[in-house]
Amino acid sequence: MMGKKKLREDFSAGSHGSSLGGGPLAVTAVLATLETLLEGCLMEHVTKLGIYAL
């Protein structure tokens, strides 16, 4: 779990969750986002803009 040390100490693995965290809509949205990031040449575009900005 990522978070501040106090929060990590208070939550053990599996002690918290979400009723919609693994639902079909959320998973479909994540898959579409990953597809866009991986196949959409996003990193090339960001690299070009970064060079331009510097």
Beta strands, then each sheet from edge to edge (+ up, - down):
end
